[in-house]
Amino acid sequence: MRHKFEVGQAVVPANPRKDRHHVYYIIQLIPETSYEPQYRIQEVKSGIACVVAETDIKVAEVRPT
């Protein structure tokens, strides 16, 4: 299965909790190990990184600052 997103792309959770809308950047494409592509992402403000499945994220509509 091919990865839908690319390294450096801004994404957000597909189903955000409450009113929080954190923006993450894809920092690594995880090699295929399951039925669905996975990514290592990093939150912009806190720097916290985690691994997510492709269905857990969607493209962020980042506004220029």
N, C-alpha and C positions, 0 to 999 in steps of 0.2 A: 504494500500500500504506500502511496506517495504522501509526503507531507504537504498540507495545504498552505501552511505559513512558512515564512523565511526568517532566518536569523536577523535581528534588528527590527523586526516588525512590532508595532505597538498593538497589544491586545488587552481585552478586559474579560472578566468572568462572564460566561454565557448566562448564568443565573446568579446575579449578585445578591448578597445578603443585605437586607435592610436598604438604606439609602446610600450605602458606601459604593463608590464607583472608582476603584483603584485601577491605575493604568500599569501594565506590565510590559516588559520587552522580552522578546524571545532571545535567549542567549545561547541555546544549543538545541539541535535536533537530536532526539534520542534514537539510536539505531532500532530497527524493527525487532521487537521482542514479544509483541502481543497482537491482538486482532485490530488495534487502533494505533495510529501514530501518536507519539508522545513528545513533549517539549519541556526543556528546562526554561523557566521564566523567572524574571526578577522584577520586583515591585520598584517603581521609580523613586518614591520618597524614602522608604525604609531600607531598601536594598535587600530585603528578604527574598530568597530564591526558593523555588519548589519545582516539582515535576507534575505536569498535568496532561490529561488526555486531550486529544483534539476537540472532542465534543464539549469539553468544559470551558472553552475559550471562544471568543469571536473578535473580529477586527475592531480596533478602537477608532473612534472618530476624534482624533487628536486635533485640537485647535492650535494654530500658530500663536506663539507668545511674543 
